Amino acid sequence: MLWSKYFIPTLKEVPAGTEAVSHQLLLRAGLVHMLTSGVYSYLPLGWKVLKRIEMIIREEMDAAGAHELLMPAIQPMDLWQQTGRDKALEEVMIRFKNKKGQSMCLGPTHEEIITDLVKSFVQSYRQLPVTLYQIQAKFRDETRPRFGVVRACEFIMKDAYSFDINIEGLQKNYDAMYGAYCRIFSRCGLKPIIAEADTGAMGGRVSHEFLVPAAIGEDKAKDESGVERQCIEVGHIFQLGTKYSESLGALFLDEQGKQNPIIMGCYGIGVSRLIATIIEVHNDEKGICWPQEIAPFTIEILPLQVKDEEVMRVARSYYDELTKRHIDVLMDDRDESAGRKFNDADLIGIPFRITIGKRGLTEGNVEIKIRASNAVEVVSRDSALERLSALVAGE
């Protein structure tokens, strides 16, 4: 991708009214745009990061035996009334009446809806266990949206739900999701503290939170050394038991022909919140330092003199060859000062950068920068591609 053909509206100054580093960098790096408090558009760079996070989640959820679906955001209130959660979540629910006068809401979560769905199709123990998940927007009327996409009114969430015939089956699914979460967060460059937690309005008997230490965290947990840390909650898993299946009549026939309520678990990840959390962990005074697997691009090519034929010939040859190797490349082909291009490169945080300039080429060299460490290597122009490929491969 050429920078001049892409949409990356970077900002030099820190936007007014932004407290969190992640919020500042999301706006300055052109990843998101605020429509109103707690409501954001994801711009092309931010959307690419979001898609990469979702890909990791899908890979790990599928590997753990879950199946993806998509449920409606518009939900009838009568399902919520049957479980009593119309009162428990009253303060954050966005409610309205449709033209028929039916009470509706924009879904803050989907336990009621998935239970009603499974109830419609599952009648026998032979159809269980099953685990279903979705990645979808949720809506909550937050009184005080904070820290950009960390606490927003519209946010993207991965929510999964397991259905079993007994507690042993639930525990097996719960353990599978626990392991999948550990892998997901590791691949996103995070090391969460995993803590037992209160089940709260979700209900159930057991739950675990996945908490990432960060200055803007609204939760607290003790790290490995016993020090209490401020943390952002990025994931939460619950053993729900029969709270929803009993309320909504989701029953199955066991081997003896007896009806029993389905045993449920639920498993959430704040997908859009993960972007901010990753930035909170991976940044420096110059900008974002994306972990490679979720970076919007893997390599940035930065030609210093775009009007110089030799500089651009070398830059284009690198671009073409790296693209052939299926490496996602961004080339800054703008006719801007070197300082502006360097600052923007550090701000958006692509993992590896190769700088090509007239002076270096006369000596047969180019520069490679590793964004995570800010280490710079001077390599020969002929060996640059192999060095970059080795870095991408982790060698």
C-alpha positions in Angstrom: 0.0 0.0 0.0 1.2 3.5 -0.9 0.8 6.1 1.9 -0.3 8.7 -0.7 -3.2 6.4 -1.8 -4.2 5.5 1.7 -6.2 7.4 4.4 -3.9 8.0 7.4 -4.9 11.4 8.9 -2.1 11.8 11.5 -2.1 14.6 14.0 1.0 16.5 15.4 -0.6 17.7 18.6 -2.3 15.8 21.4 -6.0 16.3 21.1 -7.6 18.3 23.9 -9.5 16.5 26.6 -7.7 13.2 26.2 -6.4 11.6 29.4 -5.2 8.2 28.3 -2.1 7.6 26.3 -4.0 5.0 24.2 -6.8 7.5 23.5 -4.2 10.2 22.4 -2.4 7.8 20.1 -5.5 6.3 18.6 -6.5 9.8 17.5 -3.0 11.0 16.6 -2.1 8.0 14.5 -5.3 8.2 12.5 -6.8 4.9 13.9 -10.1 6.2 15.1 -12.3 9.4 14.9 -14.7 10.5 17.6 -18.2 11.1 16.4 -19.5 12.0 19.9 -18.6 11.0 23.4 -18.2 7.3 23.6 -18.9 6.7 19.9 -16.1 6.2 17.4 -15.4 5.5 13.8 -12.6 3.1 13.0 -10.4 4.5 10.2 -8.5 2.2 7.8 -5.4 1.7 10.0 -7.6 1.0 13.1 -9.9 -1.2 11.1 -6.9 -3.3 9.9 -5.7 -3.8 13.5 -9.3 -4.7 14.6 -9.5 -7.3 11.8 -6.2 -8.8 12.8 -7.3 -9.1 16.4 -10.6 -10.7 15.3 -8.6 -13.2 13.1 -6.6 -14.3 16.1 -9.8 -14.7 18.2 -11.5 -16.7 15.4 -8.5 -19.0 15.0 -8.3 -19.8 18.7 -12.1 -20.0 19.2 -12.5 -22.4 16.2 -9.5 -24.5 17.4 -11.3 -24.8 20.8 -14.4 -26.2 19.2 -16.6 -23.1 19.1 -18.7 -22.2 16.1 -19.3 -18.7 14.9 -22.8 -17.1 14.3 -24.2 -13.6 14.3 -27.2 -12.5 16.4 -29.4 -9.4 16.2 -28.4 -6.2 18.0 -32.1 -5.3 18.3 -33.7 -7.4 21.1 -37.2 -7.6 22.5 -37.5 -6.6 26.2 -39.7 -9.5 27.1 -36.7 -11.9 27.1 -34.9 -9.7 29.5 -38.0 -9.5 31.7 -38.1 -13.3 32.0 -34.6 -13.4 33.5 -35.1 -10.2 35.6 -32.1 -8.5 34.0 -34.2 -5.7 32.6 -33.8 -4.3 36.1 -30.2 -5.4 36.8 -28.9 -3.6 33.7 -31.6 -0.9 33.6 -29.0 2.0 34.0 -27.0 1.1 30.9 -29.7 -0.4 28.5 -30.6 1.7 25.5 -34.4 1.1 25.2 -37.0 2.2 22.7 -40.4 1.2 21.3 -40.9 0.1 17.7 -43.8 1.3 15.6 -45.9 -1.6 16.9 -45.4 -0.3 20.5 -43.2 -3.3 21.4 -40.5 -2.6 24.0 -37.1 -3.2 22.5 -33.4 -2.6 23.4 -30.0 -2.4 21.7 -28.2 -5.5 23.1 -25.7 -4.8 25.8 -25.0 -8.6 25.8 -26.6 -11.7 24.4 -27.2 -14.4 27.1 -31.0 -14.2 26.8 -30.9 -14.2 23.0 -28.5 -17.2 22.6 -30.5 -19.2 25.2 -33.8 -18.5 23.3 -32.1 -19.5 20.1 -30.6 -22.8 21.4 -34.0 -23.6 23.1 -35.6 -23.5 19.7 -33.3 -26.2 18.3 -31.9 -28.4 21.1 -34.2 -30.9 22.7 -32.0 -34.0 23.3 -28.7 -34.8 25.1 -27.5 -36.1 21.8 -27.4 -32.5 20.5 -25.0 -31.4 23.3 -22.4 -30.1 24.0 -22.3 -27.1 21.7 -20.4 -23.8 21.9 -21.4 -20.8 19.8 -19.7 -17.4 19.5 -20.0 -14.1 17.7 -18.1 -10.9 17.2 -20.5 -8.0 17.2 -21.2 -4.5 18.4 -22.8 -4.0 21.8 -24.5 -0.9 23.2 -24.5 0.5 26.7 -25.6 4.0 27.7 -22.5 4.8 29.8 -23.0 7.7 32.1 -19.4 8.6 31.8 -17.6 7.2 28.7 -13.8 7.3 29.5 -10.4 6.7 27.9 -11.6 6.6 24.3 -12.6 3.0 23.2 -11.8 1.5 26.7 -15.3 2.5 28.1 -17.5 3.4 25.1 -21.2 3.4 24.4 -20.8 1.3 21.3 -18.1 -1.3 21.4 -17.1 -4.6 19.7 -17.2 -7.7 21.7 -16.6 -11.4 21.2 -19.1 -13.3 23.3 -19.3 -17.1 23.4 -21.7 -19.5 25.1 -21.4 -23.1 25.9 -24.3 -25.6 26.5 -23.8 -28.9 28.3 -25.7 -31.7 29.9 -23.8 -31.6 33.2 -21.2 -29.8 35.3 -18.4 -32.0 34.1 -19.1 -31.0 30.5 -19.3 -27.3 31.5 -15.9 -27.6 33.2 -14.4 -29.1 30.1 -15.7 -26.3 27.9 -14.7 -23.7 30.6 -11.1 -25.1 30.6 -11.0 -25.0 26.8 -12.0 -21.4 26.8 -9.6 -20.5 29.5 -6.8 -22.0 27.4 -8.0 -20.2 24.3 -8.0 -16.9 26.1 -4.4 -17.3 27.3 -3.3 -18.0 23.7 -5.4 -15.0 22.3 -3.9 -12.5 24.7 -0.4 -13.8 24.3 -0.6 -13.5 20.5 -1.8 -9.9 21.0 1.3 -9.1 23.0 -0.4 -9.1 26.4 0.4 -10.9 29.7 -2.8 -10.7 31.7 -3.3 -11.4 35.4 -6.0 -14.1 35.7 -8.1 -13.7 38.8 -11.2 -15.3 40.3 -14.0 -12.7 40.2 -17.5 -11.9 41.3 -20.1 -13.1 38.9 -22.2 -9.9 39.3 -25.2 -9.3 37.1 -24.2 -12.2 34.8 -24.9 -14.8 37.6 -23.5 -18.2 38.0 -21.1 -19.8 40.5 -17.5 -19.4 39.1 -15.8 -16.7 37.0 -12.4 -15.5 36.0 -11.2 -12.1 34.8 -8.3 -11.5 32.5 -6.7 -8.2 33.6 -3.9 -6.3 31.9 -1.8 -3.9 34.1 -2.2 -0.3 32.8 -2.2 3.1 34.3 -5.8 3.8 33.3 -7.1 0.5 34.6 -10.4 0.7 36.6 -9.8 -2.8 38.2 -7.2 -3.9 40.6 -5.3 -7.2 40.8 -2.1 -8.5 42.4 0.7 -9.5 40.0 3.1 -12.4 40.3 5.2 -10.5 42.9 2.1 -9.7 45.0 2.0 -6.0 44.1 -1.4 -4.6 43.5 -1.8 -3.1 40.1 -4.3 -1.0 38.2 -5.7 -3.1 35.4 -7.9 -3.1 32.4 -10.3 -6.0 32.1 -10.0 -7.5 28.6 -11.8 -10.8 29.1 -14.2 -12.5 31.5 -15.5 -16.1 31.6 -18.4 -17.4 33.6 -19.8 -20.8 34.6 -23.5 -19.7 34.5 -25.1 -23.0 35.4 -28.9 -23.0 34.8 -29.6 -19.3 35.6 -30.8 -18.5 32.0 -31.9 -22.0 30.9 -34.3 -22.3 33.8 -35.7 -18.7 33.3 -36.2 -19.2 29.6 -37.2 -22.9 29.6 -34.1 -24.2 27.7 -34.5 -27.9 28.5 -33.1 -31.2 27.1 -34.2 -34.8 27.5 -31.5 -36.9 29.1 -30.9 -40.6 28.4 -33.7 -41.6 30.8 -36.2 -39.3 28.9 -36.2 -36.8 31.8 -36.2 -33.0 31.2 -33.3 -31.0 32.6 -32.2 -27.4 32.2 -29.2 -27.0 29.9 -25.9 -26.2 31.8 -24.4 -22.9 30.4 -21.1 -21.0 30.4 -20.4 -17.6 28.8 -17.1 -16.1 27.7 -16.4 -12.5 26.7 -13.5 -10.5 25.2 -13.6 -6.7 24.7 -12.3 -6.7 21.1 -12.3 -2.9 20.6 -11.0 -2.5 24.1 -8.1 -4.7 23.2 -6.8 -2.1 20.7 -6.5 0.5 23.4 -5.0 -2.0 25.9 -2.3 -3.1 23.5 -1.4 0.5 22.9 -1.3 1.2 26.7 1.3 -1.6 27.0 3.2 -1.1 23.7 4.1 2.6 23.3 6.9 5.1 23.9 7.3 8.8 23.8 7.3 8.7 19.9 4.2 6.7 19.4 2.8 3.1 19.1 5.0 0.0 19.0 2.7 -2.6 17.5 3.3 -6.3 18.2 3.9 -7.9 14.9 0.9 -10.2 14.7 -1.7 -7.4 15.1 0.2 -4.5 13.4 -1.7 -2.9 10.4 1.4 -3.4 8.3 4.5 -5.4 8.9 7.1 -3.3 7.1 7.3 0.4 6.2 9.5 1.5 3.3 10.6 5.1 3.7 12.3 6.7 0.7 13.8 10.0 1.8 14.0 11.7 -1.6 10.9 10.7 -3.6 12.0 12.8 -6.7 15.3 10.9 -6.9 15.1 8.2 -9.5 17.6 5.8 -7.9 16.0 6.1 -4.5 12.6 5.4 -5.8 13.8 2.5 -8.0 15.3 0.8 -5.0 12.2 1.5 -2.9 9.9 0.1 -5.6 12.0 -3.0 -6.0 11.9 -3.7 -2.3 8.1 -3.1 -2.3 7.5 -5.4 -5.2 9.7 -8.2 -3.8 8.3 -8.0 -0.2 4.8 -8.1 -1.6 5.6 -11.2 -3.6 6.7 -12.8 -0.3 3.2 -12.0 1.1 4.5 -9.5 3.5 2.1 -6.6 4.2 4.0 -3.4 3.2 3.3 0.3 3.5 5.5 2.7 1.4 5.6 6.3 2.4 5.8 7.8 -1.1 4.8 11.3 0.1 6.9 14.3 -0.9 7.4 15.4 2.7 10.4 16.3 4.8 12.4 13.5 6.3 11.5 14.7 9.8 7.7 14.6 9.1 8.1 11.1 7.6 10.2 9.8 10.5 7.7 11.2 13.1 4.7 9.7 11.3 6.5 6.4 11.0 7.2 6.3 14.7 3.7 7.4 15.6 1.9 4.7 13.6 4.3 2.1 14.9 4.9 -0.4 12.1 7.2 -3.1 13.5 10.0 -2.8 10.9 11.1 0.2 8.8 13.6 0.4 6.0 14.9 3.9 5.1 16.4 4.6 1.7 18.4 7.8 1.1 20.7 9.2 -1.5 23.7 9.4 0.8 23.3 5.8 2.0 22.9 4.4 -1.5 26.2 6.1 -2.6 27.8 3.9 0.0 25.7 0.9 -1.0 23.7 0.9 2.3 20.2 1.3 3.7 18.9 1.5 7.3 16.6 -0.9 9.0 14.8 0.1 12.2 13.1 -2.2 14.7 10.3 -0.2 16.2 9.9 -2.2 19.4 13.5 -1.5 20.5 14.3 1.5 18.3 17.4 -0.3 17.3 18.8 0.8 13.9 20.9 -1.5 11.6 22.9 -0.3 8.6 22.9 -3.1 6.0 24.0 -3.3 2.4 21.2 -2.6 -0.1 21.6 -6.1 -1.5 21.2 -7.9 1.8 18.3 -5.7 3.1 15.5 -8.0 1.9 16.9 -11.1 3.5 17.5 -9.2 6.7 14.0 -7.9 6.7 12.6 -11.4 6.0 14.7 -12.8 8.9 13.3 -10.2 11.2 9.8 -10.8 10.2 10.4 -14.5 10.8 11.7 -13.8 14.3 15.3 -14.8 13.5 
